Amino acid sequence: MNGLSKITASHRSRTAAVYLRQSTYVQVRDNTESTLRQYDLVERAVELGWAREDVLVIDADLGRSAKFGTERLGFRDLVAQVCLGEVGAVFGLEVSRLARSSADFARLLELARLTNALLVDADGVYDLADINDRLLLGLKGSMSEAELHILAGRLHGAKRAAAERG
């Protein structure tokens, strides 16, 4: 994993937050491997130096989509704890997919920068005080949102074509 030198004693003295999300109950039911991989991030935090009791799992958003304006309580709690400076690092499978929108993701990035919290995923450790990490995560967040838009457009187009065929 890239960026291990970015993790300091200051980060480890605070909570490591492992944020889990899957948008639908069908995903939770059918994609159990994804859920297990997300829970395994606890072990990754321990490997990186956090005490097991200092790793907080936030899984309230499993099976909860924000697509129709539904509030994701787990994400709200994560943002609140980052804002309070209680979190040293946020762990996710793909941190660019933590939030549902670029605006929410940008807000999380800014709060992490202000409170010196790291973001950690399979690609590396991101320090938001580092302009290169901010640029990279901003780009990844934008690409993630664009991907959702493109996939939704394809799905809608397929449904429309099927309806036109009768």
C-alpha positions in Angstrom: 0.0 0.0 0.0 1.3 3.4 -1.0 1.9 6.2 1.6 2.4 4.2 4.8 4.9 6.9 5.9 2.0 9.4 6.0 0.5 7.6 9.1 1.8 9.2 12.2 1.4 8.6 16.0 -1.1 11.5 15.9 -3.3 9.7 13.5 -3.0 6.5 15.5 -4.0 8.3 18.7 -7.4 8.9 17.2 -10.1 6.6 15.9 -9.7 4.6 12.7 -13.2 4.8 11.1 -14.1 1.9 8.8 -17.1 3.1 6.6 -19.2 0.4 4.9 -21.8 1.0 2.3 -23.8 -0.9 -0.3 -26.7 0.9 -1.9 -29.4 -1.8 -1.8 -30.4 -4.8 0.3 -30.1 -6.9 -2.9 -26.4 -5.9 -3.0 -25.9 -6.8 0.6 -27.7 -10.1 0.1 -26.1 -11.1 -3.2 -22.6 -9.5 -2.9 -21.5 -10.9 0.4 -17.9 -10.9 -0.6 -18.0 -7.1 -0.9 -19.4 -6.9 2.6 -16.8 -9.2 4.0 -14.0 -7.2 2.3 -15.3 -4.1 3.8 -15.4 -5.6 7.3 -11.9 -6.9 6.7 -10.7 -3.2 6.7 -10.7 -3.5 10.5 -7.8 -5.9 10.2 -6.1 -3.5 7.8 -6.4 -0.7 10.3 -4.9 -3.0 13.0 -2.0 -3.9 10.7 -1.3 -0.2 10.1 -1.0 0.3 13.9 -4.4 1.1 15.3 -5.4 -0.7 18.4 -8.5 -2.9 17.7 -10.5 -1.0 20.3 -9.7 2.2 18.5 -11.3 1.0 15.2 -14.9 2.1 14.7 -17.0 0.3 12.2 -19.8 2.4 10.7 -22.1 0.1 8.8 -25.5 1.8 9.2 -25.6 2.5 5.5 -25.5 -1.1 4.3 -28.5 -1.5 2.1 -29.3 2.2 2.1 -29.3 4.2 -1.1 -29.1 8.0 -1.1 -30.5 7.9 -4.7 -34.0 9.2 -3.7 -32.8 11.7 -1.0 -32.8 9.1 1.8 -30.4 10.3 4.5 -27.4 8.0 5.1 -27.1 8.2 8.8 -23.7 6.4 8.8 -22.2 8.9 6.5 -23.6 11.7 8.5 -22.0 10.2 11.7 -18.7 9.7 9.9 -18.6 13.4 8.7 -19.5 14.6 12.2 -16.7 12.5 13.8 -14.2 13.7 11.2 -15.4 17.3 11.8 -14.8 16.9 15.6 -11.3 15.8 15.0 -11.9 12.3 16.5 -10.9 10.4 13.4 -7.3 9.8 12.4 -8.1 7.9 9.3 -11.2 6.8 7.3 -11.0 3.4 5.7 -13.0 2.3 2.7 -12.7 -0.1 -0.2 -12.7 2.9 -2.6 -12.6 6.1 -0.7 -13.8 8.0 -3.8 -17.1 6.1 -3.4 -17.7 7.0 0.2 -20.1 9.8 -0.7 -23.0 9.8 -3.1 -22.2 13.1 -4.7 -19.1 15.1 -5.5 -20.4 17.9 -3.2 -20.6 15.5 -0.2 -17.2 14.0 -1.1 -15.6 17.4 -1.4 -17.0 18.4 2.0 -15.5 15.2 3.5 -12.1 15.9 1.9 -12.1 19.5 3.2 -13.0 18.4 6.7 -10.3 15.7 6.6 -7.8 18.3 5.5 -8.8 20.7 8.3 -8.6 18.0 11.0 -5.6 16.2 9.6 -7.5 12.9 9.0 -6.2 10.5 6.4 -8.2 8.5 3.9 -7.1 4.9 3.2 -8.2 2.4 0.6 -6.6 -0.3 -1.5 -4.8 2.2 -3.6 -3.0 4.0 -0.8 -3.0 6.4 2.1 -4.2 9.9 1.2 -3.1 13.0 3.2 -5.4 15.9 2.3 -2.8 18.4 3.3 -0.8 17.2 0.3 -2.1 18.9 -2.8 -1.3 15.9 -5.0 -3.5 13.6 -2.8 -6.3 16.2 -2.9 -6.1 16.5 -6.7 -6.1 12.7 -7.1 -9.0 12.1 -4.8 -10.9 15.0 -6.4 -10.4 13.5 -9.8 -11.4 10.0 -8.5 -14.5 11.5 -6.9 -15.5 13.3 -10.1 -14.9 10.1 -12.2 -17.0 8.1 -9.7 -19.9 10.5 -10.0 -19.7 10.5 -13.8 -19.6 6.7 -13.8 -22.9 6.6 -11.9 -24.4 9.1 -14.4 -23.3 7.1 -17.4 -24.5 3.8 -15.9 -27.9 5.3 -15.1 -28.2 6.6 -18.6 -27.4 3.2 -20.1 -29.9 1.5 -17.8 -32.6 4.1 -18.7 -31.8 3.7 -22.4 -32.1 -0.1 -22.2 -35.4 0.2 -20.5 -36.7 2.7 -23.0 -35.6 0.5 -26.0 -37.2 -2.6 -24.4 -40.5 -0.6 -23.9 -40.4 0.7 -27.5 -40.1 -2.9 -28.7 -43.1 -3.8 -26.6 
